[in-house]
């Protein structure tokens, strides 16, 4: 059975056990039920954080192997192809070799995009501020969205766990904007003060009713909150129908 399937089955099993335990305890005593509910909620929160961290480690390892192993194989194939092209210049052969070269180029582009999605290279090499600006600018350009930024490039090196959590949050939030907001403009802010890293992402889209059921059942928003909670930070969302949406996050510079 695939690893992710085992993980999901494990989570489902935990949820079922928690539900059964809660139903049993609720019939017995309210104070004990409340304590059990608090304990099980904390355990599920810790499990969610563990799964998110595990997934990021798996993505990082897969990206490394694709870059090193698959990238090496494709590069070697391109070198062999160049050798053949220099010796087989008859029209039929040359045409087929050209087509093969184009296919290898596309394979290398696909590999590069997959690796970048799994583990953004800009994040590792140039830091969070540059990675955020580049990602939002590129994504907005593809979606025909206007983009504004107020990113402080002087923010000191952001810890690895904090950087990937904030980057993934912006990825998820921007995907929601493109899919649901019908927006024309997106604004990204990122800075740091003496205590916190502060990130804001806002749009001028249709917004939504925060009292509605769809909002409370959003797995994407729940995932964002959980990422920030794991960093002992604060996640705030503001939205009104017809007035856009803003996500504001504060994460302490030093985790406690």
Buried (B, 14 or more C-beta within 10 A) or exposed (E): EEEEEEBEEEBEEBEEEBEEBBEEBBEEEEEEBEEBBEEBEEEBBEBBBEBBBEEBEEBBEBBEEBBEEBBEEBEEBBEEBEEBBEEEEEEEEEEEBEEBBEEBEEBBEEBBEBBBEBBBEBBBEBBBBBBBBBBBBEBBEEBEBEBEBEBEEEBEEBBEBBBBBBBBBBBBBBEBBBEBBEBEBBBBBBBBEEEBBBBBBBBBBBBBEBEEEEEEEBEBBEBBBBBBBBBEBBBEBEBEEEEBBBBBBBBBBEEE
